[in-house]
Amino acid sequence: MRIDAHQHFWQYNSAEYDWIDESMALLRRDFLPADLQPLLQENDIQGCVAVQARQSLAETQWLLSLAEQHTEIMGVVGWIDLCSEQLPSQLAALGSNPLLKGFRHILQGETERDFMLQPAFVRGIECLAEHGYSYDILVHAGQLPQVCELLKKLPEMKLVIDHIAKPNIASGQWQDWADNMEELSQYPHLYCKVSGMVTEANWQSWSAADIEPYLAHVLKTFGAPKLMYGSDWPVCKVAASYGQSLALVERFLERECPGQLAAVMGGNAVGFYSLNS
């Protein structure tokens, strides 16, 4: 089964999506399951995981309502206030929905790099583990030293780094990113999504040659059994079509690890998120 392990839906408004600036103006519209479904079909993708784009409990509930209506949405990664004293009771209330697989916080938007290390936040992630949920780590490469510290504080649970930790591919950012990713890859329970790379490259003139060294590094360090493909649609549209984003990863895998192609393109996501296949 081929799975897109990372995509988004939204009903656009400028207040809640103020990060969509003029350079990304083509994203200033609604993106809903009816827009994605033909792309999945055209690219032989049988299901997807919808990931939060707003930091509200309403976002989690909205995504779950979409998943209940559209069978191609096989799982939801929502948002919840990890520092809230009500977290256990809120998780208990959500726990009856089998489509809810995990949670994410937009750490890349936090100006304080130690935000993720505050005791209440760490305890919140521990609480997710206690309730059987996964956690998606969304950071940029400059926050990886803090992620290395965070992993030391967490139990063995389902963790995944989104978008290969967003190295600045356009500027050639490499060594610190590569070293930190190698350190993080030593945690056997930490996965990595090969997603979101075209938007870290030059939007107008990227090539596979720009991005493949980064793919090769996460393949070497994490290993194919801990990689998951995700399109990051519709955000990818600023730099590439759905098909181009997919082909970039698939062609690399076909050449470098053909025996693991099916796992990275779906099997690993089914296992990690406990998707009903």
N, C-alpha and C positions, 0 to 999 in steps of 0.2 A: 504494500500500500504506500502510495506517494502522498506525503503530507507537507503542507506549507506550515511550518511551526511558528511563524511570526508574521502577523499582518494586523491591520487596524481598520476600524470603522469609525466614522463620525458624522454628525450632523453639524455642519460648520456654522460657527458664529465667531466674530472677531474677538470677543471678550475671553472666551474659554480657549481659543486657539491662537493666542497672540504671538506664539512662537513661529507661526506661519507668516513670515515677512514677505516683502515685495518680491524678493528673489524666488520665492516659492508660491507665487500667486496662483499657479495652476492647481494648487491644493485647496484653494479657498472655495470649496463646494462640498456638498455631501458625498460621502463614499459609503455605500451600503451593500449588503449581501447581493443584491441584484446586479451591482456593478462588478463584483468579484467572481460570481458564479461562472460566467462565460469564460473568464481567464483561466479558472481552474480546469474547466472542461477542455479548453483548447490545448492546455499543457499537460493533460493527463494527470492532474492532481486530484486525489479522491477526497481530501479533507483539509481543514486548516485549524489553526489555533488563533483565536482573536485575543489580542493583547491590549490592555488599557492604554488610553491616550490622555485621559483626564484624571486628576487626583481627587476622586469623590466616590463615595459609596454608591451614588446614583449611577455612575459609569459602570460599576460592576454589575448592578442589577439590570441595566439596559443591555449590556453585552449578553448576559444570561438569557434575557428575553429574546434576543436575536437568535441565540443558539437553540433555544427551544422551538423556534419557528423554521430554522434552516438546518437540515441534517448535515450539510457539509461543514458546519462549524462544530467540530468535535470536542473542543475544549475552550475554556476561557481563563485567561490570566488577568485578574482584576486588580483593584486597588482597595486598600483598607488602611486606616490610620494605625500604623504599627506601634505608635507611642501611646495610644489611648488605653486608659484603664478599663474601658469597655470591650477591648479587643477579644477576650475569650468568649464573652456572651455574643458578640457580633459574629464571630466565627461559628459558634454553635447554631445561630439562627440561619446562617448560610449553608451549614453543613448538609442539609437535606438535598441539595442540588448536586447531582453527580457530574454535571458539566463544568463545575468550578474546579479547576485543577491547581491553581496557584495564584500568586500575587506579585506585584511589582511596584516599586517606588521610583520616581524619576530622579534618581540620585545625580544624574549628569547636570541637572538644573540647580542643585544646591550649591550656594557660594561657599559654604563652610565645608571644607574637604573632610573634616572629622565628623560630619553629621552622622555618617553611617556607623561611627564607633561609639556614639552615646549609649549608655547602658539601656535606656528605655527602648531604643531602636533595635539593639541586639536582642533584648528580651522578646521583642515583638516577633522577630524572625524565628527565635526558638519556639515561640508559641505556634507559629505556622507549622513547624516540624511536628509538634505534639498533636496537631490536628490532621496531619497527613498531607499538608500542602507543600508545593514547591515554591521556590523564590527565584525570580528573574533579576539578575544584577545588571542594571542599566547605568553605565558609567562611561566617561571618556578616558583615554589612555593616561592622562595626567592624574587620575584618581586611583590608579592601580596599586600604588603603595598602600593606600588605605584599605583596598580590597584584600590585599595580602594580610593585613592585620585583622580585618574582619573575619576572614576564614579561620583564623586561629581561635576565635571566640565562639564559633558556631558548632553545633553538633553535626554528625554525619547525616545529611538530609539532601533532598533533591535541590541542587543549585545549578544555575546556568548563567553564563555571561552572555549578554546580548551583543550582537553586532561586532564580534571579536574585540570588544572593548573600544571600538571607535578610534583607532589610530588615525592621525591626519595623513592619509595616503597622498593627498595632493601635494603636501610639502615634504614627503619622504620620511616622516617621523618613523623611527625604527627601534634603536637600540634599547632604550628604557622600556618601551612597550614589549619588545621581544623578550627581554630578561624577566620582566614581571610576569608575562604570560607563561614562560617556562616554569617559573616558581609555582604559579597557581595550578598548572597542569599536574602537579604532583598529588593533588587531592583527588582521589579516585571517584569521589561523588560529585565533582564539579564538571559540568558539561560546558560546551561553547557553541553558540549559534553562528553559523557562517551565513551572515545576513548583514544588511545595512552597509555594505562596503562601497557600492557605487556612489553613495552620497558623501563618503569621506574622500573620494577621489575627485579629480577635476570634472565637474558635471558635464561640461561641453566636449571634453576631449580625452576622457579616460580610455584606457585599453586594458585588455586582459593582462598584458605584460606589467602594467602598473600594480595590479591587485594580486596576481598569482603568488608573488613572494610571501605575502601575508597569509594567503591560504595555505601555502606550503609549510609555513612555520606552525600554524595551529594544527595541521595534520600531523606534523612530526612530533609536536610536544603533547597535545591532548590525545592523538590517535583517533582514527575514524570511528571507533565505537562510542566516542564521547562528543561527536559533532552532529549538529542538526541543521538542516537547511531551512531558511526562512526568507521570504521575499522582501519583507518590510514594506509591502504595498499598503497604502498608495504613496508613502513617502519616497519610495524608489523612483517614482515617476519624474522627479525633478532631474534625474540623471539617466534613467533607463526605463524601457518598457518592462512589463512583467516578464515577458519572454526573454528579453536580454539579460535581466537579472538572474533568471533561472539558468539560462544557458552558460553564463559565466562560471557558475559553480559546477554544473553538471559536466561540462567539457573537461574541466580540471580533474574532477573525480574519475571520469572515464579513462583518463590518461594515467593518473597517478595511483589509483587504488580501485580498479574496476570491480574487484570482488566485494568491496564495501559500499558500492554505489547505492544499492537498495537500502542499506542501513542508514546512511547519512540523509538520503532523500525521503526517509519516512519511518523506517523501522525503529530508529533510535528515539524519535519523537513519540511513537506509539508507546514504547516502554517507559520513557521518562515521565510523560504526562498521563500514563495509564488510560490511553484513548481506547474506546471500544471499536475494534476493527472487525 
